[in-house]
C-alpha cells in the first residue's frame, strides 16, 4: 500500500525526501556508475512483476517484492525501488508525489536489509537458498508494513486505526510473499545461480564483461 | 467522553446516508475502470518515450504547453507541497477547483486523468470508510449513531478529515497530467537535470520507462503461454509455485536482455549520456506565470491558516 498525497505532515514528507535522497546516494555509490543503466532496465522487470495479481480467496493481492529485489540487487535495490516508485507515482498515481520520499524509505530500506539477510543465510544448497529467500520475502513485507504503520502514526492519533488495519492487511500478504519469494529463489538457484551471487551489480565482483 | 454530543438518527437513515452513496461511488469507479480498460485497446496511447521529431508539433499549444519546463516543474512541485500541507476542507476544495481550472487550460487527455483518479480511489476509499469509524472521540466531536447500532458511531470529524485528504490528493493528482504530458518526457527530464538533479536520474527514468513496456509485453506473452497450457489461477500452492516460476523466468530473461541492451547502447556510442533534446529558454511570461501560481499557492496556505 502506498501513501497518497495529503496524509503525512509536511515535515515528514520533506524529511522522507531528505532521508531517501541520502540512502539513494549511498546505494548508487555501491554500484558501478556504468551499471546504473542496467539497474534501470532491471527495475522495469520488477515493476512488471509487482503488477502480477495473486489470487487470495475471493479477492487478489499484488506483490511488493522488496525481499526479491534485495536478494537480486543487493544495496542497489534502494535505487531500483526508488526509481520504480517514482514511475508508479508519476505515471499511474499509485502513491503521491509529495509522499514519494516516505514511500521509498518504506520499501527500499527493507529491501536492502533483506538483501543483506539473504546473503548472510543463503548457504550453498538450493533448498537452503530457497528457504532463505522465502524468509527474506516475508521479512521484507513485514518490515514494509511496520514502516507504513509508523509513517501513518506520525500523521497523528487520528490515523492509529488506519495504521492498525494496514498492519493487519500485511499479514496475509507477508505469507504469500514469503512463499512466492522462496519458490522464485529456488527457481533461480536451479536455472541461473549466477544471479544469486553477491549482488550482480556490486562494485567488487565485476561479474559483467566490459 | 461524556461531553461528546451524540446525534441519534433512526436506523432507516443508514442506507440513505452511507450505503447508497458508498455503493454509487464504488459503481462509478468500477464503471470507469471497465470503460478505461476498453478504451486502451481501441485507442493508441501516445508513447512519451519517443520524442517527437520536430519540437512542439503534435503537442498542444496551450499556456501550460508553452511554459518553460523548468519553471513548470518547480512551480507545480512547490504548489503540490503547499496543497499537501492544507488542513481545512474548504481550502482543499478550493485547491481542487484550481486544479480543475488548470486542467481546462492545459487541455490534456481526460482519459488519462480519469485513470489516475481511479488509481487513487482504492486508498482514498479505504480512508473514507475506516477513518470515520476509528478516529478517537474528542470533546466537541459530533457522533452519528444509527438507531440502536451503538458500536457503529460515525465520527463526523473523521469524515471531514478523510474528505480533506481525499480533496488534497485529488487536487495534486489532477496536476500530474498537465505537469507531465504537456511536454515530451525527455524534455521534462532534461529540465530536471538543468535544475540540478543528477543526469543519471533522468536517464534511468527514460530507460526504465521504455523497458517497462517491453517487459509488460513479455509478461503478457508468457501469461498467454501459461493459459494455452491450461493454467488457471486459484488459491493454492500450485498456483503460487507456477507464478513464482513465472517471475523467476521474467527475471532471468530481463537480466539477459539488460546485458544485450547495454551492449547495443555501447555499440552505438553510449558514453553515459543521451543527446540533449533542444534548448530551453526562460522568458518573461514564464516567470509571470510562475509568480501568479506561487501567489495562488501562498494565498491558499494563508487562507488555510487564518480560518480556524
Interface residues (C-beta under 8 A of the other chain):
Chain A: X1 X2 X3 X4 X5 X6 X7 X8 X9 X10 X13 X14 X28 X33 X34 X36 X37 X38 X39 X40 X41 X42 X43 X44 X45 X47 X48 X49 X51 X52 X53 X54 X55 X56 X57 X63 X68 X72 X79 X83 X84 X86 X87 X90 X91 X92 X93 X94 X96 X97 X98 X99 X157 X158 X159 X160 X161 X162 X164 X165 X176 X179 X180 X181 X182 X183 X184 X185 X186 X187 X188 X191 X192 X195 X200 X208
Chain B: X77 X80 X81 X83 X84 X85 X86 X92 X115 X116 X117 X119 X120 X123 X124 X126 X127 X130 X131 X133 X134 X135 X136 X157 X158 X161 X164 X165 X166 X167 X168 X169 X172 X173 X176 X180 X200 X203 X204 X205 X207 X208 X209 X210 X211 X212 X214 X215 X216 X218 X219 X233 X234 X235 X237 X239 X240 X241 X243 X244 X245 X246 X247 X248 X249 X250 X251 X252 X253 X254 X255 X257 X258 X259 X261 X262 X265 X270 X272
